[in-house]
Amino acid sequence: MSKKEIYPKTEFEDRSSLKGTLFCATILGIIMLVSWFYVFNIFVQR
């Protein structure tokens, strides 16, 4: 079941999936950096 469903999708959604994963990764990285800077500033102010 899974093999038959995966093959046709990878041909069409290969480029879009790569762009989506990169987009999600960049958003997560930005959120992590912002949160780390926020926590760091809280500790520095104390």
C-alpha positions in Angstrom: 0.0 0.0 0.0 2.6 2.6 1.1 5.0 1.9 -1.8 2.3 2.4 -4.5 1.1 5.6 -2.9 4.6 7.1 -2.4 6.1 6.7 -5.9 3.6 8.9 -7.9 3.5 11.6 -5.3 7.4 12.0 -5.1 7.5 12.7 -8.9 5.1 15.7 -8.7 5.6 16.9 -5.1 9.5 16.6 -5.0 10.3 20.3 -5.6 7.3 21.6 -3.6 8.1 19.4 -0.6 11.7 20.5 -0.6 10.7 24.1 -0.6 8.1 23.5 2.1 10.6 21.7 4.3 13.2 24.5 3.9 10.5 27.1 4.6 9.4 25.3 7.8 13.0 24.8 8.9 13.8 28.5 8.4 10.7 29.5 10.4 11.6 27.1 13.2 15.2 28.4 13.3 14.0 32.0 13.5 11.6 31.2 16.3 14.3 29.3 18.2 16.8 32.2 17.8 14.2 34.8 18.9 13.2 32.7 21.9 16.9 32.2 22.9 17.7 35.9 22.6 14.5 36.7 24.7 15.6 34.2 27.5 19.2 35.5 27.3 18.0 39.1 27.7 15.8 38.2 30.7 18.8 36.5 32.4 21.1 39.5 31.6 18.6 42.0 33.0 18.5 40.1 36.3 
